[in-house]
C-alpha cells in the first residue's frame, strides 16, 4: 500500500499524529511546531528541522517575555492608580 503523503505521511504517523497530540495537550501554534520539528528531524529534513524548531522556540520565548512584561506593566499601572485613589481619599498631597 502506498504512503498517503498528504493526509498521513510516514514522518507524522509514528504513533500519534501531531495535530491530535497538540490539540489534546492544548498547545499553541509555536509549541506544536516545536514538537513537530523535534519529533520528525531524524526522518525528514535532519538538522534543518532542528533549526526550524529552534526558530519557533525562540519566538515562543520572545512572546512569553513580552506577555510577561505587559502583565508587569499593567500591574504597575493598577497599583499606581490604587495608590493615587487612597491618597485622594485620605487627603495626602504628593505634590510637595
URTAVEN-V243512 format. One record per residue. N is the residue number from 1. SS is DSSP state (2 for helix, 1 for strand, 0 for the rest). PSI is psi as a letter, one per 20 degrees, with the letter a starting at -180 (none if undefined). D_FIRST is the distance of its C-alpha to the first C-alpha in whole Angstrom. Layout:
n;ss;psi;d_first
N;SS;PSI;D_FIRST
N;SS;PSI;D_FIRST
This chain:
n;ss;psi;d_first
1;0;p;0
2;0;q;4
3;0;p;7
4;0;n;9
5;0;i;12
6;0;g;15
7;0;h;14
8;0;m;13
9;0;q;13
10;2;h;12
11;2;i;16
12;2;i;17
13;0;l;15
14;0;l;17
15;0;f;18
16;0;q;20
17;0;q;19
18;2;g;22
19;2;h;23
20;2;g;24
21;2;g;25
22;2;g;28
23;2;g;29
24;2;i;29
25;0;j;32
26;0;k;33
27;0;q;33
28;0;r;34
29;2;g;32
30;2;g;34
31;2;g;33
32;2;g;29
33;2;h;29
34;2;g;30
35;2;g;28
36;2;g;25
37;2;h;26
38;2;h;27
39;2;h;24
40;2;i;22
41;0;h;24
42;0;h;23
43;0;i;20
44;0;e;20
45;0;j;24
46;0;b;26
47;2;h;30
48;2;g;29
49;2;h;27
50;2;h;30
51;2;h;33
52;2;g;31
53;2;g;31
54;2;h;35
55;2;g;36
56;2;h;35
57;2;g;37
58;2;g;40
59;2;g;39
60;2;g;39
61;2;g;42
62;2;g;44
63;2;g;43
64;2;g;44
65;2;h;47
66;2;g;48
67;2;h;48
68;2;g;50
69;2;g;53
70;2;g;53
71;2;g;53
72;2;h;56
73;2;g;58
74;2;g;58
75;2;g;59
76;2;g;62
77;2;g;63
78;2;g;63
79;2;h;65
80;2;g;67
81;2;g;68
82;2;g;68
83;2;g;71
84;2;g;73
85;2;g;73
86;2;g;74
87;2;g;77
88;2;g;78
89;2;h;78
90;0;j;81
91;0;k;82
92;0;p;81
93;0;o;82
94;0;j;80
95;0;k;81
96;0;none;84
